[in-house]
């Protein structure tokens, strides 16, 4: 089972730190000497070598210059950028608003034939109504204190639903029953969202399973994850989006999805759970 959604990113940070440590040792200088040559506090060097801080492009070039290893700078910069793209904080993604991040996601769906999705918190974006998406994105904007472009972001989020209806795409979705019963937005917003779920679950491209609250299970509830074909998993945490591509971890997430699927109900049983959630709104 997946032990940590950020383990791939952390492993790459640690590998980068080891390479920087080797440069330091090959140069025959101490951490303090390197810090002085780079013009920063020794504590920063310790954070980088401990994989607790991500060095910037400028930091890496300064480090290589201090170790007389400028020839390795660009390769290390490229490695650091790979780590940076793997673990992206929401505040950084949305520093200019949410719309751009929503637009980036559309390409993932366009390029994937099969998307397996597990959600334990909210409806996946391609199932969301406009009002539900607005409630979610409004709360994200307020929580992270990012620029307010919610209206534009909602339009971009809804655009990904087109792939439910066109192209050779397949969506296999697992939802915890709690998602049906958590109140996002107004009562009317939730009622419309549940009614919309009844509609989209009938589409040929969609396979929906709902995990009842009291279902026996072999895998505990996890953070939401999106498995695109067999090439990548996007894991959504409170603070960041993690792009997992390590084969071993892809296998773990595929296995977790299969185990979670065992606990899910489908067809009439799933519709009954949706009906019960609708009744609870009355």
BELDASUL-V743169 format. One record per residue. N is the residue number from 1. RES is the residue in one letter. SS is DSSP state (H for helix, E for strand, L for the rest). OMEGA is omega in degrees with one decimal (* if undefined). Layout:
((N RES SS OMEGA) (N RES SS OMEGA))
//
This chain:
((1 X L -179.9) (2 X L -178.1) (3 X L 179.9) (4 X L -178.5) (5 X L -178.5) (6 X L -173.9) (7 X H 178.7) (8 X H -179.9) (9 X H -179.9) (10 X H 178.7) (11 X H 179.1) (12 X H 174.8) (13 X H -178.9) (14 X H 178.3) (15 X H 176.8) (16 X H 179.5) (17 X H 178.4) (18 X H 179.2) (19 X H 178.3) (20 X H 176.9) (21 X H 178.5) (22 X H 176.7) (23 X H -179.9) (24 X H -178.9) (25 X H 179.9) (26 X H 179.6) (27 X H 178.7) (28 X L 179.1) (29 X L 179.9) (30 X L 176.9) (31 X H -179.6) (32 X H 179.2) (33 X H 178.4) (34 X H -180.0) (35 X H 179.6) (36 X H 179.5) (37 X H -179.3) (38 X H 178.0) (39 X L 176.7) (40 X L -177.0) (41 X L 177.8) (42 X H 179.2) (43 X H 178.2) (44 X H 176.8) (45 X H 179.5) (46 X H 179.9) (47 X H 179.3) (48 X H -178.7) (49 X H 177.0) (50 X L -179.2) (51 X L 177.0) (52 X L 179.3) (53 X L 179.6) (54 X L 179.7) (55 X L 176.3) (56 X L 176.3) (57 X H -179.3) (58 X H 178.3) (59 X H -178.0) (60 X H 179.7) (61 X H 177.6) (62 X H 179.6) (63 X H -179.4) (64 X H 178.2) (65 X H -179.9) (66 X H -179.7) (67 X L -177.6) (68 X L -178.9) (69 X L -177.8) (70 X H -177.3) (71 X H -178.9) (72 X H -171.7) (73 X H -173.7) (74 X H 177.6) (75 X H 178.4) (76 X H 176.4) (77 X H 179.5) (78 X H 178.2) (79 X H 179.8) (80 X H 179.1) (81 X H 176.2) (82 X H 176.6) (83 X H -177.4) (84 X H -179.4) (85 X H -179.3) (86 X H -177.3) (87 X E -175.1) (88 X E 179.2) (89 X E -179.4) (90 X H -178.8) (91 X H 178.6) (92 X H 178.3) (93 X H -173.3) (94 X L -176.5) (95 X L 175.7) (96 X L -177.7) (97 X L -173.9) (98 X L -172.9) (99 X H -176.0) (100 X H 178.9) (101 X H 178.0) (102 X H 179.9) (103 X H 178.6) (104 X H -177.0) (105 X H -176.9) (106 X H -179.4) (107 X H 179.2) (108 X H -179.4) (109 X H 179.9) (110 X H -173.4) (111 X H -177.1) (112 X L 176.7) (113 X L 179.3) (114 X E 177.7) (115 X E 175.5) (116 X E -172.2) (117 X E 171.6) (118 X E 178.4) (119 X E 179.4) (120 X L -173.7) (121 X L -179.7) (122 X L 175.0) (123 X L 175.6) (124 X L -173.0) (125 X H -176.3) (126 X H 174.4) (127 X H -169.5) (128 X L 170.0) (129 X L -179.7) (130 X H -177.8) (131 X H 179.0) (132 X H 178.9) (133 X H 179.7) (134 X H 179.3) (135 X H 179.5) (136 X H -175.3) (137 X H 175.5) (138 X H -179.4) (139 X H 177.8) (140 X H 179.8) (141 X H -178.3) (142 X H -177.8) (143 X H -176.5) (144 X H 177.9) (145 X L -178.8) (146 X L -179.5) (147 X L -175.7) (148 X L 171.6) (149 X L -172.8) (150 X H -178.0) (151 X H 179.4) (152 X H -179.5) (153 X H 178.1) (154 X H 179.5) (155 X H 179.5) (156 X H 179.1) (157 X H -178.4) (158 X H -178.1) (159 X H -178.4) (160 X H -179.3) (161 X H -180.0) (162 X H -176.7) (163 X H 170.9) (164 X H -171.8) (165 X L -175.0) (166 X L 177.6) (167 X L -178.6) (168 X L -177.4) (169 X L 179.9) (170 X E -178.8) (171 X E 177.9) (172 X E -169.2) (173 X E 171.9) (174 X E 180.0) (175 X E 169.5) (176 X E 179.7) (177 X H 179.8) (178 X H -179.9) (179 X H 179.9) (180 X H -171.7) (181 X H 178.8) (182 X L -176.0) (183 X L 173.7) (184 X L -175.4) (185 X L -177.8) (186 X L 175.1) (187 X H 178.7) (188 X H 178.2) (189 X H -179.0) (190 X H 178.8) (191 X H 179.5) (192 X H 179.8) (193 X H 178.9) (194 X H 176.9) (195 X H 178.9) (196 X H 177.9) (197 X H 177.7) (198 X H -178.3) (199 X H -173.5) (200 X H -179.6) (201 X L 178.4) (202 X L -176.1) (203 X L -179.9) (204 X L -176.8) (205 X L -171.0) (206 X E 169.4) (207 X E -175.2) (208 X E 172.4) (209 X E 178.8) (210 X E -179.3) (211 X E -178.8) (212 X L -177.6) (213 X L -176.5) (214 X L -176.1) (215 X L 170.8) (216 X L -176.5) (217 X L 176.4) (218 X L 176.7) (219 X L 178.9) (220 X L 176.2) (221 X L -177.3) (222 X L 171.3) (223 X L -177.5) (224 X L 174.6) (225 X E -176.3) (226 X E -177.7) (227 X E -177.6) (228 X E -173.8) (229 X L 176.7) (230 X L -170.5) (231 X L -177.3) (232 X E 172.9) (233 X E 172.6) (234 X E 179.0) (235 X E -178.0) (236 X E 175.6) (237 X L 179.4) (238 X L -171.1) (239 X L -171.9) (240 X E 170.7) (241 X E -176.1) (242 X E -177.5) (243 X E -175.4) (244 X E 180.0) (245 X L 179.5) (246 X L -175.3) (247 X H -178.4) (248 X H -179.2) (249 X H 174.7) (250 X H 177.5) (251 X H 178.7) (252 X H -179.3) (253 X H 175.4) (254 X H 178.8) (255 X H 178.6) (256 X H 179.5) (257 X H 179.9) (258 X H 179.5) (259 X H 177.2) (260 X H -179.4) (261 X H 179.7) (262 X H -177.1) (263 X L -172.9) (264 X E 171.3) (265 X E -175.5) (266 X L 175.3) (267 X H -176.2) (268 X H 178.8) (269 X H 177.2) (270 X H 179.1) (271 X H 177.5) (272 X H 177.3) (273 X H 177.3) (274 X H 178.2) (275 X H 178.6) (276 X H 177.5) (277 X H 177.2) (278 X H 179.8) (279 X H -179.1) (280 X H -179.9) (281 X L -174.9) (282 X L *))
//
